[in-house]
Amino acid sequence: MNNHIQEPGLHDRSSGKTPDYGMAATRADVLSQVLTLIRLRGELVYSAQLRAPWSIAFPKGAAHFYFVETGTMWVKTLGAEPIAVSQGDMLLLPHGTGHLICDDPATPPAEIGGLISEHFDRDKSVLDYGGDGASTRLVGGLFHFEGGSLAAIMAALPLVVHIPSENGKTPDWLHALTHFLVKESHEVEPGSSLMISRLIDLLVIRTLRTWAASQTHPGGWIGALGDERIGRALSAIHTAPYHPWTVEGLASISAMSRSIFAERFTARVGEAPLHYVKRLKLTLAADMLASGGLRVTQAAERIGYASDAAFSRAFKAQFGYAPSEARQRQDGS
């Protein structure tokens, strides 16, 4: 999914007319559109054989996933209570925050960087570590979301996305994906790196879809995944983000009255329609500036601001820094 951001809908700006999405908007996949915007990139997969007592600390950086094949473990993120994880459970840690996994929250952690040379077999991609106690076997991996300033989008996801198993039974899709991930990591052949990256893409997307479907009161864009009419509006926004959207136009796409649409959109997504549009445009602008593709004036014009000053004020209010600093922050991250 290493797609560069496209510029759909630019031809609509001059006319001011609401694009006619019709059935295309109904069929559009909001989750795919959001993940395309943030450009998911799978990096690494490995197997781990862990025996109690064990505890491993991972630094801030890449996002992680874990599938527990056998045994149990705990996962701990900064400022949150430890989460108990059982056989057959799937975990995503999408924000790239530092975390630790362990047999018991009381076990002192070892930094992953210090374990690599002695306990990780690079040829087989296997981590073998721990004492003489109960065994846990898991499949782990690393991935990145490559968009620039994505707090507005990623805020809808929790620090840990936890998909519990059904009484230890692994869903067929999870069993298949992890099986082929491990196979590609153990039997390195031409194209293995690309296969692993694509399989991680599939694993993350399917996990997010499964998790979103289980939420009773999700926030952000996730809140619209289960609402067909609001989903039409979000699909239209993501398909043509630079269009000068109005509440009336979006309500029409959703086949709802203006007032009912505005109320329902706010309830599902957690913010008013045009506020969502504004934040998405500024997120796109931040990504374009961070990549070095556009100057500040060009980015302001691209997303519909009449002046650099107005654009800079809105940008700084959202991200906490000036648009001229976007490239520097990306290079320093």
N, C-alpha and C positions, 0 to 999 in steps of 0.2 A: 504494500500500500504506500510506497514511496512516491506518491503522486504530488507534483507541484500544484499549488493552488491555481485553479482555473478562474476565469473571469466570466462566468455565465451572467447573462442578463444585462451586460453593458449597453447593448443596443436599445434596451428599454428606457434608459435614463432620459434621452432627449424627448421621447414622445410623452412621457409621464403617464402612459396608460398601464393599467395593471396587466401583466402578462397572463395569457390564457393557458393555464396548466391543465385544466380539464381532468381527464382520467390519469394523466401522468402524475399529477400531484397526489392523487389517491394511491397510486402504486409506489410512490417514492418512499425510500427507506431513510428515515431521519438518522438512525444509528450509523448507517454507512456514510451518509453525508458528513456527519460530525467527525467520524474517524478519518475520513478523507481529508478534512480540514486540518486535523491535528497530526496526520501522517504517522501512523503507527509503523515502527520498524523493529522486527524481532532480531535479536543478536546472538543469544547463546542458550543452549540447553544442556543439562547435565543430570546424572543420577547421583543420589546420595544414600549411602549406607551409614546410619547413625546409631550409636549404642549409648545408652545412659551410663553415666551422666554426660550430657553434652549441651552446649549453648554456643551459638554462633551469631556474632554481631556484624551487620552489613552497613556500610556507610551510605550517606545520602548520595544520590546519583541516578542510576538506572531504576526503572520500574521492575518489579519481580512477580513471578507466579510460582505457586507450589501446588503439586498434586500429591497427596499422601496415598501411596500404594498400600502400605501396611503400617500398623502401629499408630501412635498418637504423637502429638507435639503441641506446643504453644507458640503463638506469635505475639510479639509485643512491639508497638509503635510508640513514639514519644508522646507523652501526655494522654495515653489511652490505657484502659485496663487490658491485661493479657486475654487473648482469645484461645480457647481450647479447640484443637483441630483433631479430627478423628480419621480413621481409614476411609478412603473414598472421597474425602472433602477436597474442594478446589479453592484456592486463594489467589486473588490478585492484589498487589499493592501498587496502584497506578500512579501515585504521586512522586515516587522516587525518594521518599523520606527515609531516613535511617531507621532500621528495625533490627530485631533479633528473633531467631527461632530457637527453641530449646525443648528439652525433655521436661523441664520444670522451671518455673519463673525464678526459683531460688538458686539455680545453678549459675555460677559465675561465668560470664561469656568470654569467648576467645574471638579476636578480630579475624574476619575471613582472610584478610591479606596475609596474616601470619600463618595460616593453615595451608595455603596453596602449595608451597614447595614440598612439604612433607606428606600431605594427605590427599592431594588431588592428582589423579592420573590424567594428564592432558591428552594422551593418545585415545583413551577410552571415555573421557569426559565423565569420570566417576570420582566422587568425593567420599572417602572412607575415614570416619572419625568417631571418637568416643571411647567409652570405657568397656565394662564387661556386662552391663545391664541389658534391659529390654531394648529390642531393636525397632527402629523406624526406617522405612525405605520410602523415598520420595523422588519425584521428578521436579526439578527446579529450572528456572530460566530467567533471562533478562530481556527487557525490551525498552524502547524509548518512544515517547510521543514527541515528534520533531517540530511541531509548530512553535512560533515565537513566544508571544505573551498569552498563555492560554488559561489563565486563572479563571476567567469568566466561564469557560466551558468545562474545565476539569473540576470546578467547585461542586458540580452536581454529583461527583463520585466520592464515596467515603474513603478514608485512609486504607481500609481493608475491605475488599469485596469477597464475601465468604459464601460459597455454595456448598451447603452441607450435603452429604450423601443420603440416600434413602436406605437407612439401616445397613450401611456399609456397602451397598450395591452401587457400582459405578455405571453411570449412563453410557450407552453405546458410543455416543459421539466423543465423550471424554476418554474412554478407553482407546478408541481408534486413534485419536490425535496424539495422545501421549505415547502410544505404542510406536507410531511412525516417527515421532520426534526422537525417542530413544534409539530406534534403529538407525536413523540417519546420523546421530551423534556418535554411535559406536562403530558404524561401518562407513567410514568417510570415503566417498566416491566423488567423481566429477559432478558438480552441481549441488553437493550436500549443503553448502552454506546458504544457497538460495532456497533450497527446500526447507531447511530449518527456519529461515526467516518467514517464509510464507505459512508454514504450519503454525508458528507462533502467532502470526496474524489471525489465522482461523481460530486458534484456541482462545485468544483474548476476546475476539468479537463474539464468539459463541457464549463465552462465560459472561460477558457484559449483557448480552441479550437474555440469557437465562436469569441473571440477577435482576435485571430491570423488570422482567415479567413477574417476579415474586414480590415486588415492592407494593405496599398498599397506599403509601402517600409519598411517592418519589418527588424530588424537586428538580428544577432546571429543565433542560430539554428532555431528560429521561421521563419527566412527568407526562410528556405528550406521546410517548411511544405506544401507550395503550389506549389513546383517544384518537380515533380516526379523523374527526373533524379538525381538532387542533393540530394533529399531525399533518394535515393538508397544508395548513398555514405555515408551519415550521418548514415543511418540505419546500414550499414556494420561496420562503425567505432564504434558505440555504442554497437553493438552485439559482436565485438571482439576488445575491446579497446587496448589490449596488443599486437596485431599483429604488426609487423614492416611494417606499411603501406608506400606505395610510391604513388606519384601522378599518375604514370602510372597505378598502380593497381586500384586506386579509379576511374580513368577515364574509365578504362575498365568496371568496375561495372556499371558506369553511361552510358555506350555505347556512349562515346564521345572521341574526340581527347584530348591529354594531354593539349594542350594550351587552347583550348576552355573550357575544364572542369575547369582548374585552374582559368581562368578569370571569369567564371560563378559562381563557388563556392565562390570566393572572393566577387563578387558582391552581391550574395544572403545572405551569412553568415556574411560578414564583415571582414573576415580575410582569409589568405591563408590556403589551406587544411592541410598541415603538421603543421602549427602553431596551428590550431584548435586541431589536434590530440595531440600535445604536451601539450596544456593546459588541455585537458580532462584527459590525463594520470596523470598529476601532481595533478589535482583535486581528482582523485581516490586515489592517494598516500596520499594526505592530509587527506582524509576521513579514510583510513586504519590506518594511524598513530594516528589520533585523537581518534579512537575507542580503541587504544591499542593493536590491533591485530598483528602488525608487528613492528620490529625495523627498524631504518633508513636504514641499509644495506639491509634488506630484501625488504623494499619498493622500494629502488633504483633498485634492481635486478628484482623485479616483473614488473616494468614498462619499463625495457630495458636499464637502465643506467649501463655503465661499471665500474664506480667508484662512491664512496660516494661523493667525492668532486664535480664532475660534477653535480650530482643530487642535492646537497645542493645549488650550485650556481643557478641552474635553478629554484629550489623551492623558494628560497629567492627572486629571481627576480620577480616571479609571485605573491607571497603572502606577501612579505615584512618582513618575519621572517624565522628563520631556521627550518628545519624539526624536529629537536629535541624539538622544542617548541610547536608542534602541539597538543599534548595531554594536556599540561598545559593550552593552550588557550581554548580548548574545555571544560575542567573542570571549567574554570573560566567564561564561557559565560552563 
